Amino acid sequence: MRLIINGQPTQAAPQPGQCLRTFLRDMGWLGVKKGCDAGDCGACTVHVDGAPVHSCLFPAFRAEGREVTTIEGLASPDGLHPMQRRFLEAPGFQCGFCTAGMIMTAASLDQAQLQDLPTALKGNICRCTGYRAIEDAVRGVCHVETAPSGPVAGASLGTPAGPDVVTGRAPFTMDFAPPGLAHLKILRSPHAHARIVALDTDEAARVPGVIAILTHHDAPLVHFSSARHELMADDPADTRILDDVVRFVGQRVAAVVAESEAAAEEACRRLVVTYEVMPAVFDPEEAMRPGAPRVHEKTAAASGSRDPARNVVAEIQGEVGSVAAGFAEADVIHEGTYSSQRIQHVHLETHGAIGFLDEDGRLVVRSSTQTPFLTRDALCAVFDLPRDKVRVLCERVGGGFGGKQEMLTEDIVALAVLKTGRPVKYEVTRPEQFAATTTRHPMTIRAKVGARADGRLTAISLRVVSNTGAYGNHGPGVLFHGCNESLILYRCPNKKVEGYAVYTHTPPSGAFRGYGLSQTLFAVESAMDELARSLGMDPFAFRRLNAIRPGDAMVTHTAHPHDVEYGSYGLDQCLDLVEARLAEARAQPAPGPDWLVGEGMAAALIDTIPPRGHHSNVHLSLTPEGIFELKVGTAEFGNGTSTVHVQIAATVLGAPATAVRLVQSDTDLVAHDTGAFGSTGIVVAGLATERAARALAERIRAFAAEQWRMPFDQCRLEAGEVVAGHRRLSLRALAEAARAAGMALEAQGAADGSPRSVAFNVQGFRIAVHRKTGEIRFLKSVQAADAGVVMNPAQCRGQVEGGIAQALGAALFEEVVLDPETGAITNPTLRTYRVPTFADVPHTEVLFADTYDRIGPLGAKSMSESPFNPVAPALASALRDATGIRFPATPFAPDRIYAAIAARHGSGSGTDRTIPSPTCPC
């Protein structure tokens, strides 16, 4: 057929049934992304004859004779399209995977549509930004400082990759196709628990184009964990690439490698598997009972699991003081059970990897990962390969939120490459993303808290049961982390935790933004709110009385690790800021007579770095062209570390940001880097960058002093030059002089993640609840964050807004639903699993405490995952204030709210000793 693509007359024949999205990518227009292939996310939006369409739903043959424009063709020959420039200046993106589609939709809007953005943008999903930055971009609000008047650190600079993101040139994982690329597809288990008795591959092997069929007979016998941590022993080694026992619906059974995806899919359909179906258990409480089906019969005991006979992966039994004595002296006690549901990360770029053998025979894996170095080490362990025989790299990663702190595709791709010798690609589909990757750990928490009449806490006790699913990846760490910082926040002499991470025959849980704290904080902060209400105390005053302060010992059910320190403290400021903003909002009336109005708040603490070591190494050099080349191991997936690394280096080196060129996320670049998770991209890798920059600055000054025969302390770096008195030397000239003298101007920087500081977040809501429908309207949303010195205000605000938006989805409607009889996920698509759209997310006022952290780089602290944590309990307390009902389980769906109001429930989460359960004011 003939058509015009981005102004170029094109003649090509689409495959039978091919959609426009894959057709355009086959033509080399890689700015067209795949987020769902179901018309739900908008990442593939293009213009057909000027109108925006979801190209995944548009049959390619219908483009015959028409004009198609992708993001690459939106810009004019002499510059960016105005909407591209607006997204660059806002900036209106984080990971950037949705950006091309978002810009294509926004660029097509007329004036009337611009007045109703919730409707106009309903077909485009962003998981990172919370939509505020996107609205600013569409409306032309500029936040980026192109030439900051002060230090580069602290300015709202745009990301170095920004121009490539808004034009579709930024390469993501799948924007690469080595010659001879083969495709891999997975056959998955229909059973929650079964043994593979036989697997007939004959019919599948006859499908034209099939290269290889891989089963458990082809997989190494090595057991490992898909979780990625610095210390592999932190996670139970209970997983094989392909196993003869399947433990959840959706687990891998076999893999087919073929010349095309269609051939691989057809071969999967023709595989004949005979299963011995075995009993399954889906509830963690039932799984711990005697006689329950064992999830792992043979391997769990040796894998590091705590008690495989009871399906317990990890266990906590700890107490400081005596909670029995503490409750005995309490005047008021609240006890309740709180539940947090299973939710999916829904990063717009699904998991995927491309593997091949390079010219030296090395295994190379290009992956969508947060942990390239740890993934390399895991592949080496599984396949018994030395480090120098494996290379892992990633380009820009389309979101992660902890979900890509796993090895979920790289292992099977590596197996396929090593078995066939061919380059192999595996891209997870959206239904597979839901059914076969990881989710947040569902938790049930029994919280009991007591206080004297003056409000001082006397005892806190938690019983935590975490459903880790069929495999223990991250099970221990999530349990321990969730039970730590949620209790450290409060000064209380008596604390006790009983906690279990439990195997079940359900999809594996894993790392998720907050790493267990969102679940435990929902319970603890809800319980604290009930306690304050019982005492008749204002919730802010209650926190001020009981929260830790500098100088207090940070204690949970045991003494907290000695390497956690008060590098700075901003909780007091955060409480003041949120309290003041909520007070100002009280003048706003209720939307109408059927609306119940209430306020709620919650506080959260987080250690700024994960425990047990987190390492980063950086290499920084002055190149012959007078540019600083900064090589870091951390990945960019919307966390914004790329921009901040450049800002740190430029600030220390006295240079503009344009003088720093960043290269990252490749195991060939630098020494070991643990990875970008746990908000460490700035506080660990950034510290390594600062140290490398300081070391290089010293070398440059020393070299200049020697060349000019001047005292060292008279030489300085300023505005991209070396200055001493009246002498000034450009970086390019300095590089030339160093080369002539045989001097390499380069330096290394390293950080090991110790000591660690603490950061705080406080969330406040004022809401209205409709008594007849259960609808929630947000009258005010405000969060104050203690981020130390804010390195990039616009970017950090976006991180906070994005965390709040994602947390609101989890609090209000997101839920991965399992069939209670089979354990299969019943809503494995974006159509059936709802994530927040533009219309769902209220504007949140983001405020920052004024602190300087003596541990973090240039005074900065982490602020990527922590904004998520206080949102659900703050909303729960606002609901409680409005309706008189404590909702003990998320999500707070309208039907649940309506039913509770209609039934005139009291405090459904427990009972209070001193006051009766409240009743609905309606």
HELIX and SHEET records of a PDB file:
HELIX    1   1 LEU A   20  ASP A   26  1                                   7    
HELIX    2   2 ALA A   60  ALA A   63  5                                   4    
HELIX    3   3 ILE A   71  LEU A   74  1                                   4    
HELIX    4   4 PRO A   82  GLU A   89  1                                   8    
HELIX    5   5 THR A   99  ALA A  107  1                                   9    
HELIX    6   6 GLN A  111  LEU A  114  1                                   4    
HELIX    7   7 LEU A  117  ALA A  120  1                                   4    
HELIX    8   8 ARG A  132  ARG A  139  1                                   8    
HELIX    9   9 GLY A  162  THR A  167  1                                   6    
HELIX   10  10 ASP A  202  ALA A  205  1                                   4    
HELIX   11  11 MET A  232  ASP A  234  5                                   3    
HELIX   12  12 GLU A  261  ARG A  270  1                                  10    
HELIX   13  13 PRO A  284  ALA A  287  1                                   4    
HELIX   14  14 ALA A  300  SER A  303  1                                   4    
HELIX   15  15 PRO A  308  ARG A  310  5                                   3    
HELIX   16  16 VAL A  323  ALA A  328  1                                   6    
HELIX   17  17 PRO A  372  PHE A  383  1                                  12    
HELIX   18  18 ARG A  387  LYS A  389  5                                   3    
HELIX   19  19 GLU A  410  THR A  420  1                                  11    
HELIX   20  20 ARG A  430  ALA A  436  1                                   7    
HELIX   21  21 GLY A  475  ILE A  488  1                                  14    
HELIX   22  22 LEU A  517  LEU A  535  1                                  19    
HELIX   23  23 PRO A  539  ASN A  546  1                                   8    
HELIX   24  24 LEU A  571  ALA A  585  1                                  15    
HELIX   25  25 THR A  641  VAL A  652  1                                  12    
HELIX   26  26 ALA A  657  ALA A  659  5                                   3    
HELIX   27  27 THR A  680  VAL A  683  1                                   4    
HELIX   28  28 ALA A  685  TRP A  708  1                                  24    
HELIX   29  29 PHE A  712  GLN A  714  5                                   3    
HELIX   30  30 LEU A  731  ALA A  740  1                                  10    
HELIX   31  31 PRO A  793  LEU A  812  1                                  20    
HELIX   32  32 PHE A  838  ASP A  840  5                                   3    
HELIX   33  33 PRO A  857  GLY A  859  5                                   3    
HELIX   34  34 SER A  866  PHE A  868  5                                   3    
HELIX   35  35 VAL A  871  THR A  883  1                                  13    
HELIX   36  36 PRO A  894  ALA A  902  1                                   9    
SHEET    1   A 5 GLN A   8  GLN A  11  0                                        
SHEET    2   A 5 ARG A   2  ILE A   5 -1                                        
SHEET    3   A 5 GLU A  67  THR A  69  1                                        
SHEET    4   A 5 THR A  45  VAL A  48 -1                                        
SHEET    5   A 5 ALA A  51  HIS A  54 -1                                        
SHEET    1   B 7 VAL A 210  LEU A 214  0                                        
SHEET    2   B 7 ARG A 252  ALA A 258 -1                                        
SHEET    3   B 7 ALA A 182  ARG A 188 -1                                        
SHEET    4   B 7 VAL A 424  GLU A 427  1                                        
SHEET    5   B 7 GLY A 352  LEU A 357 -1                                        
SHEET    6   B 7 LEU A 363  SER A 367 -1                                        
SHEET    7   B 7 VAL A 390  LEU A 393  1                                        
SHEET    1   C 3 VAL A 245  VAL A 246  0                                        
SHEET    2   C 3 ALA A 194  ASP A 200 -1                                        
SHEET    3   C 3 VAL A 272  VAL A 277 -1                                        
SHEET    1   D 6 VAL A 312  VAL A 320  0                                        
SHEET    2   D 6 LYS A 495  TYR A 503 -1                                        
SHEET    3   D 6 LEU A 457  GLY A 469  1                                        
SHEET    4   D 6 MET A 443  ALA A 451 -1                                        
SHEET    5   D 6 VAL A 332  SER A 340 -1                                        
SHEET    6   D 6 GLY A 910  ASP A 912 -1                                        
SHEET    1   E 4 TRP A 595  ASP A 607  0                                        
SHEET    2   E 4 VAL A 758  HIS A 770 -1                                        
SHEET    3   E 4 ILE A 776  ASP A 786 -1                                        
SHEET    4   E 4 GLU A 845  PHE A 848  1                                        
SHEET    1   F 4 VAL A 660  GLN A 664  0                                        
SHEET    2   F 4 PHE A 628  VAL A 632  1                                        
SHEET    3   F 4 SER A 616  LEU A 622 -1                                        
SHEET    4   F 4 GLU A 746  ALA A 751 -1                                        
SHEET    1   G 3 ARG A 716  GLU A 718  0                                        
SHEET    2   G 3 GLU A 721  ALA A 724 -1                                        
SHEET    3   G 3 ARG A 727  SER A 730 -1                                        
END                                                                             
